């Protein structure tokens, strides 16, 4: 698995409105997989995903 490449694709998908991609990218920033660990960026992405209606993001945001 190439986490760095996955983060690039998730970023592109998130930029085009994907709530799932924003959630997954937020988790990657939380754990530091393929990207530098950044809890602020993680929270921003999880909030964005939650606003877009992803129930998983709502749970992940609560856990963060």
VMD Tcl script that builds the backbone (N, CA, C; Angstrom):
set m [mol new atoms 192]
animate dup $m
set s [atomselect $m all]
$s set {name element resname resid chain x y z} {
  {N N UNK 1 A 0.838 -1.183 0.000}
  {CA C UNK 1 A 0.000 0.000 0.000}
  {C C UNK 1 A 0.883 1.248 0.000}
  {N N UNK 2 A 0.471 2.216 -0.764}
  {CA C UNK 2 A 1.183 3.477 -0.836}
  {C C UNK 2 A 0.289 4.561 -0.216}
  {N N UNK 3 A 0.498 4.835 1.069}
  {CA C UNK 3 A -0.341 5.791 1.781}
  {C C UNK 3 A -0.180 7.205 1.248}
  {N N UNK 4 A 1.021 7.557 0.848}
  {CA C UNK 4 A 1.242 8.900 0.315}
  {C C UNK 4 A 0.404 9.123 -0.950}
  {N N UNK 5 A 0.431 8.154 -1.849}
  {CA C UNK 5 A -0.358 8.254 -3.087}
  {C C UNK 5 A -1.849 8.273 -2.759}
  {N N UNK 6 A -2.259 7.459 -1.808}
  {CA C UNK 6 A -3.671 7.436 -1.400}
  {C C UNK 6 A -4.100 8.801 -0.866}
  {N N UNK 7 A -3.237 9.444 -0.094}
  {CA C UNK 7 A -3.580 10.757 0.455}
  {C C UNK 7 A -3.773 11.779 -0.657}
  {N N UNK 8 A -2.981 11.674 -1.719}
  {CA C UNK 8 A -3.128 12.587 -2.849}
  {C C UNK 8 A -4.483 12.380 -3.543}
  {N N UNK 9 A -4.863 11.138 -3.732}
  {CA C UNK 9 A -6.154 10.846 -4.370}
  {C C UNK 9 A -7.319 11.258 -3.475}
  {N N UNK 10 A -7.204 11.014 -2.174}
  {CA C UNK 10 A -8.254 11.441 -1.248}
  {C C UNK 10 A -8.394 12.962 -1.266}
  {N N UNK 11 A -7.265 13.671 -1.353}
  {CA C UNK 11 A -7.307 15.126 -1.393}
  {C C UNK 11 A -8.047 15.602 -2.642}
  {N N UNK 12 A -7.740 15.006 -3.766}
  {CA C UNK 12 A -8.422 15.380 -5.018}
  {C C UNK 12 A -9.917 15.104 -4.924}
  {N N UNK 13 A -10.270 13.943 -4.398}
  {CA C UNK 13 A -11.688 13.593 -4.278}
  {C C UNK 13 A -12.403 14.514 -3.294}
  {N N UNK 14 A -11.737 14.843 -2.197}
  {CA C UNK 14 A -12.313 15.759 -1.219}
  {C C UNK 14 A -12.521 17.140 -1.832}
  {N N UNK 15 A -11.566 17.587 -2.621}
  {CA C UNK 15 A -11.683 18.881 -3.298}
  {C C UNK 15 A -12.879 18.918 -4.248}
  {N N UNK 16 A -13.286 17.754 -4.719}
  {CA C UNK 16 A -14.424 17.665 -5.626}
  {C C UNK 16 A -15.729 17.303 -4.907}
  {N N UNK 17 A -15.715 17.355 -3.570}
  {CA C UNK 17 A -16.951 17.208 -2.809}
  {C C UNK 17 A -17.208 15.878 -2.144}
  {N N UNK 18 A -16.259 14.958 -2.155}
  {CA C UNK 18 A -16.476 13.646 -1.553}
  {C C UNK 18 A -16.344 13.710 -0.033}
  {N N UNK 19 A -17.432 13.407 0.654}
  {CA C UNK 19 A -17.390 13.398 2.116}
  {C C UNK 19 A -16.586 12.206 2.636}
  {N N UNK 20 A -16.679 11.076 1.964}
  {CA C UNK 20 A -15.934 9.884 2.373}
  {C C UNK 20 A -14.431 10.113 2.256}
  {N N UNK 21 A -14.016 10.751 1.177}
  {CA C UNK 21 A -12.589 11.035 0.989}
  {C C UNK 21 A -12.081 11.996 2.059}
  {N N UNK 22 A -12.877 12.996 2.385}
  {CA C UNK 22 A -12.481 13.939 3.433}
  {C C UNK 22 A -12.338 13.218 4.775}
  {N N UNK 23 A -13.254 12.302 5.058}
  {CA C UNK 23 A -13.181 11.519 6.286}
  {C C UNK 23 A -11.910 10.670 6.310}
  {N N UNK 24 A -11.664 9.956 5.230}
  {CA C UNK 24 A -10.490 9.083 5.174}
  {C C UNK 24 A -9.197 9.876 5.265}
  {N N UNK 25 A -9.142 11.020 4.598}
  {CA C UNK 25 A -7.949 11.858 4.659}
  {C C UNK 25 A -7.760 12.414 6.068}
  {N N UNK 26 A -8.867 12.764 6.709}
  {CA C UNK 26 A -8.791 13.226 8.100}
  {C C UNK 26 A -8.207 12.173 9.017}
  {N N UNK 27 A -8.590 10.924 8.806}
  {CA C UNK 27 A -8.030 9.834 9.603}
  {C C UNK 27 A -6.540 9.646 9.316}
  {N N UNK 28 A -6.152 9.839 8.072}
  {CA C UNK 28 A -4.730 9.718 7.719}
  {C C UNK 28 A -3.907 10.794 8.428}
  {N N UNK 29 A -4.443 12.015 8.479}
  {CA C UNK 29 A -3.737 13.088 9.199}
  {C C UNK 29 A -3.707 12.816 10.700}
  {N N UNK 30 A -4.756 12.225 11.223}
  {CA C UNK 30 A -4.794 11.898 12.657}
  {C C UNK 30 A -3.708 10.888 13.018}
  {N N UNK 31 A -3.516 9.893 12.160}
  {CA C UNK 31 A -2.563 8.817 12.440}
  {C C UNK 31 A -1.181 9.064 11.843}
  {N N UNK 32 A -1.065 10.031 10.936}
  {CA C UNK 32 A 0.214 10.284 10.288}
  {C C UNK 32 A 0.566 9.237 9.246}
  {N N UNK 33 A -0.422 8.737 8.542}
  {CA C UNK 33 A -0.189 7.721 7.491}
  {C C UNK 33 A -0.130 8.389 6.126}
  {N N UNK 34 A 1.039 8.399 5.520}
  {CA C UNK 34 A 1.205 8.978 4.196}
  {C C UNK 34 A 1.330 10.488 4.196}
  {N N UNK 35 A 1.070 11.105 5.344}
  {CA C UNK 35 A 1.163 12.551 5.529}
  {C C UNK 35 A 1.754 12.805 6.908}
  {N N UNK 36 A 2.214 14.018 7.134}
  {CA C UNK 36 A 2.698 14.368 8.471}
  {C C UNK 36 A 1.511 14.433 9.423}
  {N N UNK 37 A 1.692 13.916 10.626}
  {CA C UNK 37 A 0.620 13.937 11.618}
  {C C UNK 37 A 0.244 15.383 11.922}
  {N N UNK 38 A -1.049 15.690 11.813}
  {CA C UNK 38 A -1.543 17.050 12.017}
  {C C UNK 38 A -2.980 16.964 12.519}
  {N N UNK 39 A -3.136 17.104 13.824}
  {CA C UNK 39 A -4.459 16.952 14.423}
  {C C UNK 39 A -5.397 18.097 14.067}
  {N N UNK 40 A -4.851 19.278 13.824}
  {CA C UNK 40 A -5.685 20.415 13.424}
  {C C UNK 40 A -6.267 20.160 12.030}
  {N N UNK 41 A -5.417 19.738 11.102}
  {CA C UNK 41 A -5.872 19.418 9.749}
  {C C UNK 41 A -6.862 18.261 9.786}
  {N N UNK 42 A -6.598 17.287 10.645}
  {CA C UNK 42 A -7.503 16.149 10.794}
  {C C UNK 42 A -8.891 16.624 11.219}
  {N N UNK 43 A -8.934 17.486 12.223}
  {CA C UNK 43 A -10.218 17.999 12.702}
  {C C UNK 43 A -10.941 18.787 11.608}
  {N N UNK 44 A -10.206 19.602 10.861}
  {CA C UNK 44 A -10.822 20.383 9.779}
  {C C UNK 44 A -11.465 19.467 8.742}
  {N N UNK 45 A -10.750 18.426 8.357}
  {CA C UNK 45 A -11.276 17.509 7.348}
  {C C UNK 45 A -12.458 16.702 7.871}
  {N N UNK 46 A -12.385 16.268 9.113}
  {CA C UNK 46 A -13.497 15.518 9.696}
  {C C UNK 46 A -14.738 16.398 9.829}
  {N N UNK 47 A -14.542 17.670 10.200}
  {CA C UNK 47 A -15.679 18.600 10.273}
  {C C UNK 47 A -16.294 18.808 8.893}
  {N N UNK 48 A -15.438 18.994 7.884}
  {CA C UNK 48 A -15.908 19.165 6.520}
  {C C UNK 48 A -16.734 17.953 6.083}
  {N N UNK 49 A -16.227 16.776 6.366}
  {CA C UNK 49 A -16.927 15.557 6.004}
  {C C UNK 49 A -18.255 15.438 6.745}
  {N N UNK 50 A -18.262 15.787 8.022}
  {CA C UNK 50 A -19.489 15.724 8.821}
  {C C UNK 50 A -20.533 16.697 8.279}
  {N N UNK 51 A -20.105 17.893 7.907}
  {CA C UNK 51 A -21.023 18.886 7.338}
  {C C UNK 51 A -21.610 18.370 6.029}
  {N N UNK 52 A -20.810 17.606 5.302}
  {CA C UNK 52 A -21.285 17.030 4.040}
  {C C UNK 52 A -22.182 15.813 4.267}
  {N N UNK 53 A -22.329 15.402 5.526}
  {CA C UNK 53 A -23.297 14.371 5.856}
  {C C UNK 53 A -22.763 12.972 6.095}
  {N N UNK 54 A -21.448 12.809 6.229}
  {CA C UNK 54 A -20.886 11.476 6.452}
  {C C UNK 54 A -21.026 11.089 7.937}
  {N N UNK 55 A -21.840 10.072 8.244}
  {CA C UNK 55 A -22.024 9.688 9.643}
  {C C UNK 55 A -20.749 9.141 10.292}
  {N N UNK 56 A -19.882 8.512 9.498}
  {CA C UNK 56 A -18.611 8.020 10.046}
  {C C UNK 56 A -17.747 9.181 10.516}
  {N N UNK 57 A -17.767 10.272 9.777}
  {CA C UNK 57 A -16.984 11.444 10.155}
  {C C UNK 57 A -17.489 12.039 11.458}
  {N N UNK 58 A -18.797 12.008 11.657}
  {CA C UNK 58 A -19.372 12.525 12.897}
  {C C UNK 58 A -18.847 11.721 14.089}
  {N N UNK 59 A -18.787 10.409 13.925}
  {CA C UNK 59 A -18.270 9.557 14.998}
  {C C UNK 59 A -16.769 9.784 15.187}
  {N N UNK 60 A -16.029 9.839 14.085}
  {CA C UNK 60 A -14.579 10.044 14.183}
  {C C UNK 60 A -14.234 11.386 14.797}
  {N N UNK 61 A -15.029 12.399 14.494}
  {CA C UNK 61 A -14.816 13.724 15.079}
  {C C UNK 61 A -15.051 13.673 16.579}
  {N N UNK 62 A -16.082 12.972 17.006}
  {CA C UNK 62 A -16.355 12.832 18.433}
  {C C UNK 62 A -15.213 12.105 19.138}
  {N N UNK 63 A -14.645 11.102 18.473}
  {CA C UNK 63 A -13.538 10.351 19.080}
  {C C UNK 63 A -12.239 11.148 19.113}
  {N N UNK 64 A -12.073 12.052 18.163}
  {CA C UNK 64 A -10.859 12.866 18.116}
  {C C UNK 64 A -10.847 13.820 19.281}
}
mol reanalyze $m
mol bondsrecalc $m
mol representation Tube
mol addrep $m
